[in-house]
Amino acid sequence: MTAQLTTARPAPARDGDFRAEVRAFLASPEVRAELHRFGDLQPGAEPGNLEVFRLLGERGWLAANWPVEYGGLGLRAVDAATVAEELGLAGVPDVAHVLSVDIVGLFLLMAGTDEQKARHLPPLARGEHLATVLYSEPGVGSDLGSLRTTAEREGDHWRLTGRKIYSQKSQFASHALCAARTADGDGSGITLFMVDLAAPGVRISPIWNATEERFDDVTLDVRVSDGDRVGPLHAGFTILNTCLALERTGIDYQAKVRRWFDAVRDTAEQLGLLRDEALRQRLVALDTEILAGRLLAYQAVEAVDAGAVDPVVSARSKWFNTELARPVVELALDVAGLAGTATRWDGEPGWRETVEGIYRESPNLRLSAGTSEIMLKVVATLGLGLEG
């Protein structure tokens, strides 16, 4: 096996016409050329405001389920999920899309004022701006209820002071959704703010990691207007929990795992390895699990369309689909052998995904948007009624 993974087979169509149109666009020469360009990026460089997103925004597909006045098409959540799934299957880097549209955009749609929506959503939907989030802090991790960044009133403004870590795409983003403490206590004293990342008092430094998309260390000593406060005072924790359930459908994760698996399977077939009965049985079992993960993800998406969002359904899908990354990577290493240690910089220009690359990326799936342990706790406490 070469270290480079072969192109994955597409998943079966769901809503045929729309899916086929999106898939055809992502297979077009202009999109493939842009993705090929990413393969030439040197270590330490990463894709930012993707030209692909701008092209999607021109068609209204980047935020397909947003209202038309904010740059969407007024479609269903399942249509937006179709776009997200096809992006994953096509190998388009999705972190910026998830942050800007699925997280920050969703928060603004749910809790933002009319002025905030009109100001921020259209450029996000057009792919002209990126937005990110500022949640995690040193020593806090996933326990947002204990965050220490403060927001203190200064007339009709707020002074935000603190340090955020593990943010992504902050170096490219125009704004960030920031969680800050506005009162003593646990989650009840947290408020959300939109922060201009170009404002005086914002300092962004890189935190290098094993993947090709860095984390950021963001230090804040910045004034923001009360008009940039998102949602009611002290209500940030409630909004966060509601939006996280909407975010954790697992669509983007399952598409990425599916692409990796199909590429490994195709490579095994090309190398004649499918004569091995044990390997064939392993492929069949894992393929079945990935199909089950897709069903769980669309169950979560359809709950959004039905207005019956269940955090247990979302957590179950997120946990199941991200945990599948581990056996897929183990399979890739077994099929590749020593060639799996080659990086994308060892091959021809334009290489994008290698076994070595997905090995480095896969742990992030189980950490982002809530760790696997947190997902299991949600299922155990809210779904099964067990003690926390």
Disulfide bonds with the S-S distance in Angstrom:
none
